[in-house]
Amino acid sequence: MSTYLNLDGNEAAARMAYLGSEVIAIYPITPSSNMGEWADEWAAQGKPNLWGVVPRIIEMQSEGGAAGALHGALTSGALGTSFTASQGLLLFVPNLYKMAGELTPFVLHVAARALATHALSIFGDHSDVMACRATGCALLASNSVQEAQDMALIAQAATLAGRVPVIHFFDGFRTSHEVAKIVAVEPDTVRAMIDDTLVAAHRGRALSPEHPVIRGTAQNPDVFFQSRERINPCYDAFPAIVQGAMDRFAALTGRHYRLFDYVGAADAERLIVVMGSAAETVEETVAHLTARGEKVGLLKLRLFRPLAVDALLAAIPASVTRVAVLDRCKEPGASGEPLYKDVMTAFAEAAADGCRPMPRIIGGRYGLASKEFTPGMVRAVFDELQSAQPRRQFTVGIVDDVTHLSLDWDADFRTDASQRLQHAVFWGLGADGTVSANKNSIKIVGEATALHAQGYFVYDSKKSGAVTVSHLRFGPDPIRAAYLVEEGMAGFVACHQTVFVERYDLLAHAAPGGVFLLNTPVAKDAVWASLPAAMRAGILSRGLRLWVIDAYAVAQQAGMGRRINTIMQTCFFAIS
């Protein structure tokens, strides 16, 4: 019988990383910090790893220090890991080149985040992991909370077998902080996936005075080039090793992953290639469009480095004539983004060899710094592919009135899957407990019912004291909606801070006939008159049911101080 857990992507990945490690070197950086915090908490509780030992948690003074400590631990034969993102990952880069060059097996877990360029952003895209393409580390992408757990284990098994270090990454905030109901990987599965003979081989390669070897030498032109080429067989073999780990995982759990998973019509003519959480949104949209007879498909990419070109091409139906490759990063001055150029090269070489015709391939940028990527935008990409002359390069999700690269999209487009879900939106203040209460609500629903649940929480970069908006979904099927609750879809909207009624359009997400719950100190017979005229008109036009409570007064009476989250959570369950 499967065990279900309700947790976020960071905790899902950290569970597997902790079980397979003896040394964990950490330094916090948003949005990866929670992974290190979980590991530190479990170690403080005395929780053992797979071999019955409590991992040693080492917090350094910087990410560069964490990278150095990890490199040293691995060189001594220990099993180690770390967690990082963005500028922190850049500080790992010098060590990553060395660890990959020395064929040192380990997994680095990254909550992928934007790099600081014209401005700093704490939000997610793939610019940090793309900056590591040349380090020699494999790049393995997870698309969801479930995959963040599963790929963390698959990466650990593969790196021990192939000795190529793995950067396992998933989208910062969108996956790292999304709470979802997942099937747990049991300890017995972890035990079966990790081969102790490979662990012993890693220990046998440790630097030790008992069996001295030389490592980290300086080399001259007579041998350096040859030594670099000598590593080729390791990378040639690694995709098959990763697929083998995926196959073993499938035999143990029933969840089968591939390096490239195709979803869509068997005779698709238009295809989107993408990796990360956007693949979930594209898959939801593809299901909607194929149900209406459209010949569209999706290629979900997981192993980006080393790129297995033959496997990539084999996964794509021969009927495909037009391809859009979506990158969640920007390389200024380049003729295209990294994934686009790799896919273009793969098809061009196959066409030159006469293996298959060359399709029309276009490249698009989306979702930088956690910009929304919705089904309407996916539809816009498929529509662009269908046009007589698709743009070679484009953006989607913004309005580009400078270089005019952006696609128009229908903000009112909704998928069948989205319309089958129940949606709720909660407005709160950072540190007022709203987010924690909603995480608890998801766990209660997920554990007490057969429903799937998802929660995503929009934080301002100022964090504590700023606005938080919680987006919750519930439904009988797995939820693939890696985007915010759409306007007009929420059957339940709650405002936990009275001051928001004058500042924000709280009813934008409210569905007709839904519920609006307001925390206010105003007496119940005076509440209606206290609301702005626009809000009163919105409540009437949508036919909303208005519920009010003075949660702060209730909290005071109950001896809870200013903590209203439990009270508002109780109201949510009572009303819904």
N, C-alpha and C positions, 0 to 999 in steps of 0.2 A: 504494500500500500504506500502511495506517495505521501511524503510530508510536505506541506505547503508552508511557505514563509512569506511574510509581508515586510519587505525591506527595500532600501534604496540601492542604487548601483554601486556606490562606494562600499557599503557593508557586504554586498554580495561578492564583490571581488576580494575584499579583505578577508572574508571567511576562508577562501581557498588559499590565499597567499600566506596566511598565518599557519595553516595546517602543514604547508610544505616548506617552512622556513625555520632556521635556527638563529639567524641574526637578521634583524630588521632595523635598518638605519633610516631615520626619518627627519624631516624638517617640514613644518606645515606651510602649505600654500594653497589658497582657494583655487579650485573647488575640490582638491584632492585631500585636504586636511583630515577629513573624517576617516579615511582609511587608516592613517597613522594613529588617530585617536582610538579607533576600535582595537587595533593591535596592542596599543599601550594599555587599554582597559583590560583586555583579556589576559595579558601578561600579569598585570597587577592582581588579577583574580586567581592566578596560578593555573590558568587553562593550558593544558599541554598541546603540543603539536602532534603530528602523525606518529612520531617516534617516542612519545611520552615525556618529552622535554619541554619546559617552558622557554619559548624563544627569548633571546636577549634583545631588548628594545633600546636602541641608542639614538637619542635626540642630539643632533649636531647643531652648530651655530649657523649653518647655511646649507643650501642644497649641494654646493660644492663639497662641503665637509661630509655630507651624507654619501655622496658618490665615492669619495675617497675611502671612507670607512667600509662601505659595501665592497669595493674593489679589494681591499685588504682582506676582508673576511672570506670572500670567495677564493682568493689566492691561497688562503690557508686551508681550504678544503671544506669550509662550512657551506651550508645552503642558505642563501640570503635573498632579500628583496628590498624594495623601497617603493615609495609612492610620491608622485610629483606632478607638475603641470607648468606650462607657460615658461616664464623666465627661469623658474626652478629647473625645468627640463634642460634649458640651454646650459645651465651650470653643470649638468651631468655630461654634456657632450664630449669633453676631452677624455673623460674616463670611459665613455661608451666606445669610442674608437679603440682604446687599448683593450677593453674587455672583449670586444668582438674580434679584434686582431689576434688575441690570445686564445680564442675559442673557449671562453668561460661561460658555462651555462648558468643563466638566471633569468628571471622575469621582472621587468620594471613596469609597474601599473600606473597608467597616466589617465587622469581625467582631463581630456584634451581641451585646451583653452587658448584664446587669442593671445598673440604676442603683442607687447607694447610697441606701437609704431608712432603715428602722429599723436596717439593718446593711449593711455592704459585702459584695458578692459578686463574685468574679472570673469567675463562670460565666455561661452564655449565656441570654438571652431577647431580646425585641424592644422592651423599654422605652426603650432609647436612641434607636433609629431612629424610634419612634413620637413621641418628643419633638420630632422635626424635621419633623412633618407640615406645619406652617404656614410653613416657611422658603421654600417655592417650589421646592425641589429635588424632582426626580422620585425615587421610591423603587422600586428594582428588586431583587427577591429572587431568590437562587439557592438551590436545594434540595439540592445535592450538590456533591461535589468537581468532577465533570465540569462542572456548570453554573457553578461559581465561575470556572472558566477561560473558558467560552464567553460568559457574561453580561458578564464584564469587557470583552471585546472588543466585544460588541454595544452595551454602554453607551457605549463610547468613540465608536463610529460614530454612534450616535443623538444624543449630546450635541453633536457637531460639526454635525450636520445641523439640529437643532432649537434649539440654543443654550440649552436648559434644562439646568442642572447636574444630575448624577445621583448619588444616594447608592446605590451598589451594595452590598448587604449579604447576609451569610450567617450562619448560627448560630455564635456563638462556641463554641469547643472542639468542639461536635458536628460541624461541618463544617470549621472552620478548622484543627483538629488531627487530623481523620480522614485516614488515609492510604488511598488507593484507587487502583486501576488505571483510568486514563482514556485516552481517545484525544487525542493532542496536537493543538493548533492549530498548523499549520505557518506559518512566516514569510510564505510566499506568500499564505496566507489573510489574515493580518493586513494585508499590503500591499494586497490587493484590497478589504478592508473600509474602510480609511481613505482617504477622498477628499482628495487633495492640494489640490483647489480650495477645499474647506472649510477646510483648514488655512491656506491663503493668505488666505482671507477673515477668519479669526480674527486672523492677524497684521496684516491691514489695519486692524483695529479698535483696534490698540494705541494707547495714549496716547504721543504723540511730538511734539516741537517741530516736526517736519517737516510734520505735518498736524494742527494743534491742534484739539481739540474740548473741550467742557466736560462733565464727568461728576461725579456725586456732589454735586449742588447741594442747597440747602434750598428747599423749595417751600411755598407758603402754601395756604390753603383754596381759592383760586380755581382751582388746576390739579392738586393732588395726587390727588384722587379720580379725575379723568379719566385721569391717567397710570397709575394702578394698574389701571384697567379696560382700558387700551390693551394690556395684556399678555395679555388673554384668548385672542386667536387663537393665540398661541404654545403655550399649554397645550391648547387644543382640538385642535391639529394633532399634538401630540407622541405620543399613543398610536399613531397611524398611522405616524409616523416610526420608532418603536421596532419595530413589527411589520414595517415595510419592512426594517429592519436584520436582524431575525430571518430574514426570507425570503431575503435575500441570503446570510446565513450558511448557511442550509439548502442553497442552491444550490451553495455551495462545499464543504460538509462532509457533507451528507446528514443532519445533525441539525437537525430542524425544531422550533422552539419557537413558542409562541403566548402572547399576553398572559394568556390563561386556557386551560389545557389540561384537558379533561375526560377522565377514565378511569373505566371501569366499564360496567355494563349499559346497553344502549341504551334500555331502558324502566325505568330506575331510578326508584324512588319516594322513597328516602332518600338524602340527599346531605350530604357533609362538605365545607366550604370552608376551606382552610388555606394558609399559605405558609411557606416555610422547610423545614428538614430533616424536619419531621413529615410533610410531603407524601409522602416516600419510604415511611415506615412505614404511612401510610394506604393508599398504592397497593398495597403488599404485602398488606395485610389485605383490601382490596377484591377483589384477584385471588383470594384464598382463599375469600371469601364468595360471589362471583359463580360460582365453580366449583361451588358447592353450591346454586345456583339463587336466591340472595338478590338482590333488586333494589336494589342499592346502587351508589353512585358517589362520585367525588372530583372536586372542582374545584381544580386547582393554580393559585394566583394568583401571578403574577410582577410585573407592573407595578401597584403599589399606589397610586402617585401619578404623574401624574394618573390617576384611576380612569375607565376607559372602560366606562361603564355598559352601553351597547348591546352591546359585545363580551362583557361578563360574562354578561348574560342570554342572549345567543345561544348561548353555550357550554353552557348547562344544558338537559338534556332537558325537553321539555314535560310529561313524565310525573311529574316530581318534585313531591311534595306536602309534604315535610318536609325542612328544612334545618338543619344544625348548623354554626355558624361558630365556628372555634376561634382564639383569640387567645393569643399567648405574652407577654402583658403584663397589667398591672392598672392601671386608673385609678380610684383610690378616690373614691367618691361619684358616679361616672358611672352612667347608667342602662344602660350596656353598654360593652363594649370597642370600640376603633376599627373593626376590620374588621367586626365584627358590625353596628355601626350603619350602616356604608356599605352592606353587603349588604341590610340591612333597608330602608334608604331606596330602594335601587335597585328592589327588588321592590314596595315600597309605591307608588312613582311609576308603575311599569308597570301595577300593578293599578288605580290611579286612572284611568289613561288607557285602560283596557280592553284592554291588550295581552296580559295573561296573568293567571290567577287568583293570588291571594295565598297562598303556602304557609305552613305553620306554621314559624316560624324561631326557633331557640333559640341562645343563645350560651354558650360555655364557655371557661374558662381552663385552661391546661395548661403544664407544662414550665418554670415560672419558675425562673431560676437553674440551668438544666440538669437540672431534675427529670426523671426518666425518663418517656418516653411510648412505650408498647409496643403491640403488636397487641391484647393483651387490653383495653387502655384504649380503643382504636379500636372494638373490638367493643361495649364498654359504651356508647359514644356512639351507635352505630347502634341498640342495644337501647333506649336512652332515647327515640330518635326514634320507635320503634315503639310506645311505651307510649301509653295512652289520653290522658294529660295530661302531655306532656313538660315538664320544668322549663324555665322561661323562661331562667334563668341557672344555671350549674353549674360545678363544678370537677371535674377528673379527674386522678388520680395522687397524691392525698393523701387522708387521712381527716380530714374537717372535722367535728369534734365540737363546734364552737362555733356556727357558723351553719348547719351541716347542708346544705351545697351540693354535697357531693361525691357522685360516682357510685361504686357498687361495681363492681369488675372482677375477672375471673378471672385470677389470676396464673399459672395453668397452661395458658392458651390458647396454642397454637403454630400458626403458619402452615405451609402446605406448603413454601413457599420456605425457611423457617428450617430445616425438618427435612431438606432436601436439602443443606445446607451442612455443612462440617466446621468445628468450633469449637475454639479453644484459649484458655486463660487463663493468664497468667503473673503471679505476685506478686513484686514487687521493691521496692527502696528507691530513693527519689529520688536521682539522680546515681550509681547503681551500674552504669549501662549497660544495664539491662534493656530500657528503652524503645527505646534506640538499636539494640540487637540485634534487637528485634522489628520495627522499621522496616526493617532490613536484610533480615530474613527475608521480609517482604512483597515487597520489591523483587526478591529472588532468585526467589521463586515466581512473581511477576507477569511477570518478564522471561524466565525459563527455561522456563515452561510456558504453556499456553493458559488456565490457570485465572485467574479473577478473585480478587482478594485485597482484604481490608479490615482496617484496624487502628484501634482507638480506645483511647485511653489515659486512664485515670482518675487524675488528679493530685489530691493534697491541696492546699489553698490555701497550705500552708506550703512546697510545692515541694521543694527539695533537702532530703534527709534524711527525708522523709515517705514513706508507702506509695504505690506506684504499682501499678495493676492494668491489665495489657494484655489487651485483648479482640481476638482475631484470628478472621477467618472466611475460608474458601476455598471456591470452588465454580465450576462451569462457566459459570454465568450471571451477568450484572451483579447486584451485591448492593445491595439497597435497605434493608437493616436498619439504620435510624438509631437503634439502641438497643443496650444492652449484651447480651453473651451471656447467655442465660437460664439459670436454675438447671437442672441436670440435662442440659445440652446439650453440654458440652465433652468431647470425646474425649481431650483432652490438657490436664492441669493441671500447672503447674510452680511450685515455691516456691524462690526464689533466696536467701532469708534464713531460716536455721534458726529464729530466734526467733519467726517468725510462727506456727509450729505450736501454740504455747501461747496465741496471742492472737486468731486469726481462724479462721473456719470455711472452711478452704481447699478443702474438698471439696464445697461447696454447688453449684458449677457442674459437677462431674464427672458424666459420663454413665456408665451401667452398662457395665462391660467396658472402660473407658477406661484411660488411663495417668496415674499421678501421679509426677512427677519431683521429688526433694527434694535440695537442696544441704545437706549436713550434714558436720561433722567427725567424727561418731560412726563407729566401726568398723562395717563392714557386718554383722557377726554380732551387733552390739548395737543396731542401728538400730530394729528392731521394738519392742524393749522400751523404747526411749527415747521412743516416740511416746505422746501422750495416749491414754487408753483410748477416748475418743469417736472419735478419728481411726482407731484400729485397727478399731473396730467399723464405721466408715463404709467403710473400704477393703474389708473382708470382705463387707459387705452389698451393695456395689455391684460386687463382683468386679473391683476395680481391680488393675492390674499396677503394683507399686511399684518404681521405679528410684531409686538413690541415687548421688551423687558428692560427693566433697570438692573442690569447684571451687576453693576458696581455696588448697588444697595444690597442685593442678595449676597454678594461676596462678603460685604462688610458684616452683615448679620450672621453669616456662617463662619466668621473668623478666618476668612481666606485673604484678607487684605485687599489688594487690587488685582488679584488673579481671577479673571473672569472666564478663562478658557474652558474649564470643566462645565461651568454653567451654560455657556453658549453651545457646547457639544451636546449637553443634555437636551437643550431646546431643539437642536437639529434632529436628534433621534425621535423626540416626542412628536414633532410636527410632521416629519417625513415618514 
